[in-house]
Amino acid sequence: MKLKIDKESDTLYFRLDESQIVESEEVEKNVILNFNKDGKVVGIEMLNLSKVVSAQQLNNLQFETS
């Protein structure tokens, strides 16, 4: 899994695996799901991230597992 925040393009990209993306669908304004050939979600992209999350919240990004 990979999480990438690109401040220049103001996007967040969460990649679940490295399988090839064959289709993308905007499921909500500025939220795009990427699908592989089996129809499985393999990526999530959020555009215009700064309109949703403050810079302070991005600086305090937390990773949790249970």
mmCIF file as gemmi writes it, N, C-alpha and C atoms, coordinates in Angstrom:
data_model
loop_
_atom_site.group_PDB
_atom_site.id
_atom_site.type_symbol
_atom_site.label_atom_id
_atom_site.label_alt_id
_atom_site.label_comp_id
_atom_site.label_asym_id
_atom_site.label_entity_id
_atom_site.label_seq_id
_atom_site.pdbx_PDB_ins_code
_atom_site.Cartn_x
_atom_site.Cartn_y
_atom_site.Cartn_z
_atom_site.occupancy
_atom_site.B_iso_or_equiv
_atom_site.pdbx_formal_charge
_atom_site.auth_seq_id
_atom_site.auth_asym_id
_atom_site.pdbx_PDB_model_num
ATOM 1 N N . MET Axp A 1 ? 0.832 -1.171 0 1 0 ? 1 A 1
ATOM 2 C CA . MET Axp A 1 ? 0 0 0 1 0 ? 1 A 1
ATOM 3 C C . MET Axp A 1 ? 0.884 1.244 0 1 0 ? 1 A 1
ATOM 4 N N . LYS Axp A 2 ? 0.404 2.26 -0.676 1 0 ? 2 A 1
ATOM 5 C CA . LYS Axp A 2 ? 1.129 3.52 -0.731 1 0 ? 2 A 1
ATOM 6 C C . LYS Axp A 2 ? 0.149 4.674 -0.547 1 0 ? 2 A 1
ATOM 7 N N . LEU Axp A 3 ? 0.595 5.671 0.166 1 0 ? 3 A 1
ATOM 8 C CA . LEU Axp A 3 ? -0.169 6.9 0.333 1 0 ? 3 A 1
ATOM 9 C C . LEU Axp A 3 ? 0.726 8.042 -0.127 1 0 ? 3 A 1
ATOM 10 N N . LYS Axp A 4 ? 0.235 8.816 -1.079 1 0 ? 4 A 1
ATOM 11 C CA . LYS Axp A 4 ? 1.019 9.932 -1.604 1 0 ? 4 A 1
ATOM 12 C C . LYS Axp A 4 ? 0.177 11.196 -1.537 1 0 ? 4 A 1
ATOM 13 N N . ILE Axp A 5 ? 0.771 12.249 -0.986 1 0 ? 5 A 1
ATOM 14 C CA . ILE Axp A 5 ? 0.135 13.556 -0.974 1 0 ? 5 A 1
ATOM 15 C C . ILE Axp A 5 ? 1.005 14.466 -1.83 1 0 ? 5 A 1
ATOM 16 N N . ASP Axp A 6 ? 0.419 14.995 -2.878 1 0 ? 6 A 1
ATOM 17 C CA . ASP Axp A 6 ? 1.13 15.879 -3.793 1 0 ? 6 A 1
ATOM 18 C C . ASP Axp A 6 ? 0.618 17.297 -3.563 1 0 ? 6 A 1
ATOM 19 N N . LYS Axp A 7 ? 1.417 18.095 -2.861 1 0 ? 7 A 1
ATOM 20 C CA . LYS Axp A 7 ? 0.991 19.455 -2.514 1 0 ? 7 A 1
ATOM 21 C C . LYS Axp A 7 ? 0.888 20.342 -3.753 1 0 ? 7 A 1
ATOM 22 N N . GLU Axp A 8 ? 1.725 20.097 -4.75 1 0 ? 8 A 1
ATOM 23 C CA . GLU Axp A 8 ? 1.7 20.915 -5.957 1 0 ? 8 A 1
ATOM 24 C C . GLU Axp A 8 ? 0.394 20.74 -6.732 1 0 ? 8 A 1
ATOM 25 N N . SER Axp A 9 ? -0.065 19.49 -6.873 1 0 ? 9 A 1
ATOM 26 C CA . SER Axp A 9 ? -1.326 19.252 -7.59 1 0 ? 9 A 1
ATOM 27 C C . SER Axp A 9 ? -2.525 19.197 -6.648 1 0 ? 9 A 1
ATOM 28 N N . ASP Axp A 10 ? -2.263 19.312 -5.331 1 0 ? 10 A 1
ATOM 29 C CA . ASP Axp A 10 ? -3.316 19.335 -4.311 1 0 ? 10 A 1
ATOM 30 C C . ASP Axp A 10 ? -4.156 18.062 -4.329 1 0 ? 10 A 1
ATOM 31 N N . THR Axp A 11 ? -3.462 16.919 -4.388 1 0 ? 11 A 1
ATOM 32 C CA . THR Axp A 11 ? -4.147 15.626 -4.429 1 0 ? 11 A 1
ATOM 33 C C . THR Axp A 11 ? -3.583 14.66 -3.389 1 0 ? 11 A 1
ATOM 34 N N . LEU Axp A 12 ? -4.43 13.727 -3.01 1 0 ? 12 A 1
ATOM 35 C CA . LEU Axp A 12 ? -4.034 12.599 -2.181 1 0 ? 12 A 1
ATOM 36 C C . LEU Axp A 12 ? -4.319 11.354 -2.992 1 0 ? 12 A 1
ATOM 37 N N . TYR Axp A 13 ? -3.36 10.437 -3.021 1 0 ? 13 A 1
ATOM 38 C CA . TYR Axp A 13 ? -3.574 9.189 -3.738 1 0 ? 13 A 1
ATOM 39 C C . TYR Axp A 13 ? -3.23 8.025 -2.825 1 0 ? 13 A 1
ATOM 40 N N . PHE Axp A 14 ? -4.179 7.136 -2.655 1 0 ? 14 A 1
ATOM 41 C CA . PHE Axp A 14 ? -3.993 5.94 -1.829 1 0 ? 14 A 1
ATOM 42 C C . PHE Axp A 14 ? -4.066 4.742 -2.753 1 0 ? 14 A 1
ATOM 43 N N . ARG Axp A 15 ? -2.959 4.027 -2.887 1 0 ? 15 A 1
ATOM 44 C CA . ARG Axp A 15 ? -2.881 2.881 -3.794 1 0 ? 15 A 1
ATOM 45 C C . ARG Axp A 15 ? -2.855 1.604 -2.967 1 0 ? 15 A 1
ATOM 46 N N . LEU Axp A 16 ? -3.823 0.715 -3.2 1 0 ? 16 A 1
ATOM 47 C CA . LEU Axp A 16 ? -3.944 -0.511 -2.413 1 0 ? 16 A 1
ATOM 48 C C . LEU Axp A 16 ? -3.031 -1.624 -2.91 1 0 ? 16 A 1
ATOM 49 N N . ASP Axp A 17 ? -2.838 -1.717 -4.226 1 0 ? 17 A 1
ATOM 50 C CA . ASP Axp A 17 ? -1.897 -2.683 -4.78 1 0 ? 17 A 1
ATOM 51 C C . ASP Axp A 17 ? -1.392 -2.185 -6.123 1 0 ? 17 A 1
ATOM 52 N N . GLU Axp A 18 ? -0.498 -2.94 -6.737 1 0 ? 18 A 1
ATOM 53 C CA . GLU Axp A 18 ? 0.146 -2.484 -7.963 1 0 ? 18 A 1
ATOM 54 C C . GLU Axp A 18 ? -0.483 -3.057 -9.233 1 0 ? 18 A 1
ATOM 55 N N . SER Axp A 19 ? -1.679 -3.639 -9.128 1 0 ? 19 A 1
ATOM 56 C CA . SER Axp A 19 ? -2.315 -4.174 -10.335 1 0 ? 19 A 1
ATOM 57 C C . SER Axp A 19 ? -2.676 -3.036 -11.285 1 0 ? 19 A 1
ATOM 58 N N . GLN Axp A 20 ? -2.775 -3.357 -12.571 1 0 ? 20 A 1
ATOM 59 C CA . GLN Axp A 20 ? -3.039 -2.356 -13.592 1 0 ? 20 A 1
ATOM 60 C C . GLN Axp A 20 ? -4.435 -1.758 -13.442 1 0 ? 20 A 1
ATOM 61 N N . ILE Axp A 21 ? -4.511 -0.452 -13.556 1 0 ? 21 A 1
ATOM 62 C CA . ILE Axp A 21 ? -5.792 0.251 -13.511 1 0 ? 21 A 1
ATOM 63 C C . ILE Axp A 21 ? -6.396 0.229 -14.901 1 0 ? 21 A 1
ATOM 64 N N . VAL Axp A 22 ? -7.638 -0.262 -15 1 0 ? 22 A 1
ATOM 65 C CA . VAL Axp A 22 ? -8.297 -0.324 -16.303 1 0 ? 22 A 1
ATOM 66 C C . VAL Axp A 22 ? -9.515 0.589 -16.381 1 0 ? 22 A 1
ATOM 67 N N . GLU Axp A 23 ? -9.968 1.067 -15.246 1 0 ? 23 A 1
ATOM 68 C CA . GLU Axp A 23 ? -11.147 1.935 -15.243 1 0 ? 23 A 1
ATOM 69 C C . GLU Axp A 23 ? -11.107 2.835 -14.017 1 0 ? 23 A 1
ATOM 70 N N . SER Axp A 24 ? -11.622 4.042 -14.171 1 0 ? 24 A 1
ATOM 71 C CA . SER Axp A 24 ? -11.731 4.986 -13.067 1 0 ? 24 A 1
ATOM 72 C C . SER Axp A 24 ? -13.131 5.564 -13.07 1 0 ? 24 A 1
ATOM 73 N N . GLU Axp A 25 ? -13.611 5.86 -11.87 1 0 ? 25 A 1
ATOM 74 C CA . GLU Axp A 25 ? -14.959 6.426 -11.756 1 0 ? 25 A 1
ATOM 75 C C . GLU Axp A 25 ? -14.97 7.482 -10.667 1 0 ? 25 A 1
ATOM 76 N N . GLU Axp A 26 ? -15.489 8.655 -11.001 1 0 ? 26 A 1
ATOM 77 C CA . GLU Axp A 26 ? -15.656 9.705 -9.997 1 0 ? 26 A 1
ATOM 78 C C . GLU Axp A 26 ? -16.947 9.394 -9.246 1 0 ? 26 A 1
ATOM 79 N N . VAL Axp A 27 ? -16.814 8.969 -7.994 1 0 ? 27 A 1
ATOM 80 C CA . VAL Axp A 27 ? -17.973 8.525 -7.212 1 0 ? 27 A 1
ATOM 81 C C . VAL Axp A 27 ? -18.596 9.655 -6.406 1 0 ? 27 A 1
ATOM 82 N N . GLU Axp A 28 ? -17.854 10.701 -6.245 1 0 ? 28 A 1
ATOM 83 C CA . GLU Axp A 28 ? -18.31 11.906 -5.556 1 0 ? 28 A 1
ATOM 84 C C . GLU Axp A 28 ? -17.428 13.022 -6.088 1 0 ? 28 A 1
ATOM 85 N N . LYS Axp A 29 ? -17.89 14.243 -6.011 1 0 ? 29 A 1
ATOM 86 C CA . LYS Axp A 29 ? -17.081 15.335 -6.533 1 0 ? 29 A 1
ATOM 87 C C . LYS Axp A 29 ? -15.671 15.29 -5.942 1 0 ? 29 A 1
ATOM 88 N N . ASN Axp A 30 ? -14.679 15.198 -6.808 1 0 ? 30 A 1
ATOM 89 C CA . ASN Axp A 30 ? -13.253 15.17 -6.453 1 0 ? 30 A 1
ATOM 90 C C . ASN Axp A 30 ? -12.782 13.89 -5.786 1 0 ? 30 A 1
ATOM 91 N N . VAL Axp A 31 ? -13.584 12.826 -5.833 1 0 ? 31 A 1
ATOM 92 C CA . VAL Axp A 31 ? -13.174 11.53 -5.299 1 0 ? 31 A 1
ATOM 93 C C . VAL Axp A 31 ? -13.277 10.504 -6.43 1 0 ? 31 A 1
ATOM 94 N N . ILE Axp A 32 ? -12.135 9.924 -6.779 1 0 ? 32 A 1
ATOM 95 C CA . ILE Axp A 32 ? -12.071 8.999 -7.908 1 0 ? 32 A 1
ATOM 96 C C . ILE Axp A 32 ? -11.59 7.641 -7.417 1 0 ? 32 A 1
ATOM 97 N N . LEU Axp A 33 ? -12.318 6.601 -7.806 1 0 ? 33 A 1
ATOM 98 C CA . LEU Axp A 33 ? -11.898 5.232 -7.513 1 0 ? 33 A 1
ATOM 99 C C . LEU Axp A 33 ? -11.28 4.638 -8.768 1 0 ? 33 A 1
ATOM 100 N N . ASN Axp A 34 ? -10.184 3.901 -8.603 1 0 ? 34 A 1
ATOM 101 C CA . ASN Axp A 34 ? -9.522 3.211 -9.702 1 0 ? 34 A 1
ATOM 102 C C . ASN Axp A 34 ? -9.743 1.718 -9.533 1 0 ? 34 A 1
ATOM 103 N N . PHE Axp A 35 ? -10.091 1.051 -10.643 1 0 ? 35 A 1
ATOM 104 C CA . PHE Axp A 35 ? -10.413 -0.375 -10.62 1 0 ? 35 A 1
ATOM 105 C C . PHE Axp A 35 ? -9.439 -1.166 -11.489 1 0 ? 35 A 1
ATOM 106 N N . ASN Axp A 36 ? -9.169 -2.405 -11.089 1 0 ? 36 A 1
ATOM 107 C CA . ASN Axp A 36 ? -8.369 -3.299 -11.924 1 0 ? 36 A 1
ATOM 108 C C . ASN Axp A 36 ? -9.285 -4.102 -12.84 1 0 ? 36 A 1
ATOM 109 N N . LYS Axp A 37 ? -8.733 -5.047 -13.594 1 0 ? 37 A 1
ATOM 110 C CA . LYS Axp A 37 ? -9.514 -5.81 -14.571 1 0 ? 37 A 1
ATOM 111 C C . LYS Axp A 37 ? -10.586 -6.682 -13.929 1 0 ? 37 A 1
ATOM 112 N N . ASP Axp A 38 ? -10.436 -6.989 -12.645 1 0 ? 38 A 1
ATOM 113 C CA . ASP Axp A 38 ? -11.419 -7.808 -11.935 1 0 ? 38 A 1
ATOM 114 C C . ASP Axp A 38 ? -12.513 -6.967 -11.274 1 0 ? 38 A 1
ATOM 115 N N . GLY Axp A 39 ? -12.467 -5.653 -11.472 1 0 ? 39 A 1
ATOM 116 C CA . GLY Axp A 39 ? -13.456 -4.773 -10.876 1 0 ? 39 A 1
ATOM 117 C C . GLY Axp A 39 ? -13.173 -4.421 -9.425 1 0 ? 39 A 1
ATOM 118 N N . LYS Axp A 40 ? -11.991 -4.779 -8.947 1 0 ? 40 A 1
ATOM 119 C CA . LYS Axp A 40 ? -11.6 -4.517 -7.57 1 0 ? 40 A 1
ATOM 120 C C . LYS Axp A 40 ? -11.02 -3.1 -7.458 1 0 ? 40 A 1
ATOM 121 N N . VAL Axp A 41 ? -11.39 -2.372 -6.412 1 0 ? 41 A 1
ATOM 122 C CA . VAL Axp A 41 ? -10.825 -1.042 -6.173 1 0 ? 41 A 1
ATOM 123 C C . VAL Axp A 41 ? -9.357 -1.202 -5.783 1 0 ? 41 A 1
ATOM 124 N N . VAL Axp A 42 ? -8.483 -0.522 -6.524 1 0 ? 42 A 1
ATOM 125 C CA . VAL Axp A 42 ? -7.048 -0.6 -6.243 1 0 ? 42 A 1
ATOM 126 C C . VAL Axp A 42 ? -6.434 0.766 -5.941 1 0 ? 42 A 1
ATOM 127 N N . GLY Axp A 43 ? -7.242 1.829 -6.076 1 0 ? 43 A 1
ATOM 128 C CA . GLY Axp A 43 ? -6.735 3.16 -5.789 1 0 ? 43 A 1
ATOM 129 C C . GLY Axp A 43 ? -7.857 4.128 -5.496 1 0 ? 43 A 1
ATOM 130 N N . ILE Axp A 44 ? -7.548 5.107 -4.673 1 0 ? 44 A 1
ATOM 131 C CA . ILE Axp A 44 ? -8.497 6.163 -4.325 1 0 ? 44 A 1
ATOM 132 C C . ILE Axp A 44 ? -7.755 7.485 -4.474 1 0 ? 44 A 1
ATOM 133 N N . GLU Axp A 45 ? -8.337 8.399 -5.222 1 0 ? 45 A 1
ATOM 134 C CA . GLU Axp A 45 ? -7.722 9.697 -5.451 1 0 ? 45 A 1
ATOM 135 C C . GLU Axp A 45 ? -8.672 10.791 -4.976 1 0 ? 45 A 1
ATOM 136 N N . MET Axp A 46 ? -8.125 11.742 -4.226 1 0 ? 46 A 1
ATOM 137 C CA . MET Axp A 46 ? -8.908 12.893 -3.771 1 0 ? 46 A 1
ATOM 138 C C . MET Axp A 46 ? -8.28 14.142 -4.358 1 0 ? 46 A 1
ATOM 139 N N . LEU Axp A 47 ? -9.064 14.881 -5.127 1 0 ? 47 A 1
ATOM 140 C CA . LEU Axp A 47 ? -8.605 16.111 -5.752 1 0 ? 47 A 1
ATOM 141 C C . LEU Axp A 47 ? -8.965 17.308 -4.877 1 0 ? 47 A 1
ATOM 142 N N . ASN Axp A 48 ? -8.266 18.408 -5.072 1 0 ? 48 A 1
ATOM 143 C CA . ASN Axp A 48 ? -8.516 19.635 -4.299 1 0 ? 48 A 1
ATOM 144 C C . ASN Axp A 48 ? -8.502 19.355 -2.8 1 0 ? 48 A 1
ATOM 145 N N . LEU Axp A 49 ? -7.497 18.65 -2.376 1 0 ? 49 A 1
ATOM 146 C CA . LEU Axp A 49 ? -7.393 18.192 -0.99 1 0 ? 49 A 1
ATOM 147 C C . LEU Axp A 49 ? -7.439 19.339 0.021 1 0 ? 49 A 1
ATOM 148 N N . SER Axp A 50 ? -6.838 20.465 -0.315 1 0 ? 50 A 1
ATOM 149 C CA . SER Axp A 50 ? -6.783 21.584 0.633 1 0 ? 50 A 1
ATOM 150 C C . SER Axp A 50 ? -8.156 22.167 0.931 1 0 ? 50 A 1
ATOM 151 N N . LYS Axp A 51 ? -9.143 21.875 0.099 1 0 ? 51 A 1
ATOM 152 C CA . LYS Axp A 51 ? -10.5 22.343 0.364 1 0 ? 51 A 1
ATOM 153 C C . LYS Axp A 51 ? -11.229 21.429 1.347 1 0 ? 51 A 1
ATOM 154 N N . VAL Axp A 52 ? -10.667 20.241 1.568 1 0 ? 52 A 1
ATOM 155 C CA . VAL Axp A 52 ? -11.291 19.252 2.451 1 0 ? 52 A 1
ATOM 156 C C . VAL Axp A 52 ? -10.542 19.128 3.783 1 0 ? 52 A 1
ATOM 157 N N . VAL Axp A 53 ? -9.22 19.243 3.717 1 0 ? 53 A 1
ATOM 158 C CA . VAL Axp A 53 ? -8.371 19.017 4.883 1 0 ? 53 A 1
ATOM 159 C C . VAL Axp A 53 ? -7.43 20.206 5.04 1 0 ? 53 A 1
ATOM 160 N N . SER Axp A 54 ? -7.274 20.669 6.248 1 0 ? 54 A 1
ATOM 161 C CA . SER Axp A 54 ? -6.369 21.799 6.487 1 0 ? 54 A 1
ATOM 162 C C . SER Axp A 54 ? -4.913 21.342 6.401 1 0 ? 54 A 1
ATOM 163 N N . ALA Axp A 55 ? -4.023 22.3 6.174 1 0 ? 55 A 1
ATOM 164 C CA . ALA Axp A 55 ? -2.589 22.001 6.123 1 0 ? 55 A 1
ATOM 165 C C . ALA Axp A 55 ? -2.123 21.413 7.456 1 0 ? 55 A 1
ATOM 166 N N . GLN Axp A 56 ? -2.674 21.9 8.544 1 0 ? 56 A 1
ATOM 167 C CA . GLN Axp A 56 ? -2.318 21.377 9.873 1 0 ? 56 A 1
ATOM 168 C C . GLN Axp A 56 ? -2.677 19.897 9.994 1 0 ? 56 A 1
ATOM 169 N N . GLN Axp A 57 ? -3.852 19.518 9.499 1 0 ? 57 A 1
ATOM 170 C CA . GLN Axp A 57 ? -4.259 18.113 9.556 1 0 ? 57 A 1
ATOM 171 C C . GLN Axp A 57 ? -3.333 17.238 8.713 1 0 ? 57 A 1
ATOM 172 N N . LEU Axp A 58 ? -2.899 17.738 7.562 1 0 ? 58 A 1
ATOM 173 C CA . LEU Axp A 58 ? -1.981 16.972 6.723 1 0 ? 58 A 1
ATOM 174 C C . LEU Axp A 58 ? -0.639 16.776 7.406 1 0 ? 58 A 1
ATOM 175 N N . ASN Axp A 59 ? -0.193 17.771 8.139 1 0 ? 59 A 1
ATOM 176 C CA . ASN Axp A 59 ? 1.076 17.659 8.856 1 0 ? 59 A 1
ATOM 177 C C . ASN Axp A 59 ? 1 16.659 9.998 1 0 ? 59 A 1
ATOM 178 N N . ASN Axp A 60 ? -0.201 16.369 10.476 1 0 ? 60 A 1
ATOM 179 C CA . ASN Axp A 60 ? -0.39 15.445 11.587 1 0 ? 60 A 1
ATOM 180 C C . ASN Axp A 60 ? -1.021 14.134 11.139 1 0 ? 60 A 1
ATOM 181 N N . LEU Axp A 61 ? -0.727 13.727 9.932 1 0 ? 61 A 1
ATOM 182 C CA . LEU Axp A 61 ? -1.269 12.478 9.396 1 0 ? 61 A 1
ATOM 183 C C . LEU Axp A 61 ? -0.869 11.311 10.298 1 0 ? 61 A 1
ATOM 184 N N . GLN Axp A 62 ? -1.853 10.49 10.66 1 0 ? 62 A 1
ATOM 185 C CA . GLN Axp A 62 ? -1.606 9.362 11.542 1 0 ? 62 A 1
ATOM 186 C C . GLN Axp A 62 ? -1.923 8.054 10.83 1 0 ? 62 A 1
ATOM 187 N N . PHE Axp A 63 ? -1.163 7.026 11.135 1 0 ? 63 A 1
ATOM 188 C CA . PHE Axp A 63 ? -1.385 5.703 10.604 1 0 ? 63 A 1
ATOM 189 C C . PHE Axp A 63 ? -1.742 4.796 11.759 1 0 ? 63 A 1
ATOM 190 N N . GLU Axp A 64 ? -2.895 4.128 11.653 1 0 ? 64 A 1
ATOM 191 C CA . GLU Axp A 64 ? -3.343 3.26 12.74 1 0 ? 64 A 1
ATOM 192 C C . GLU Axp A 64 ? -3.627 1.865 12.225 1 0 ? 64 A 1
ATOM 193 N N . THR Axp A 65 ? -3.301 0.878 13.01 1 0 ? 65 A 1
ATOM 194 C CA . THR Axp A 65 ? -3.694 -0.508 12.734 1 0 ? 65 A 1
ATOM 195 C C . THR Axp A 65 ? -4.272 -1.085 14.019 1 0 ? 65 A 1
ATOM 196 N N . SER Axp A 66 ? -5.077 -2.107 13.843 1 0 ? 66 A 1
ATOM 197 C CA . SER Axp A 66 ? -5.606 -2.744 15.063 1 0 ? 66 A 1
ATOM 198 C C . SER Axp A 66 ? -5.488 -4.235 14.967 1 0 ? 66 A 1
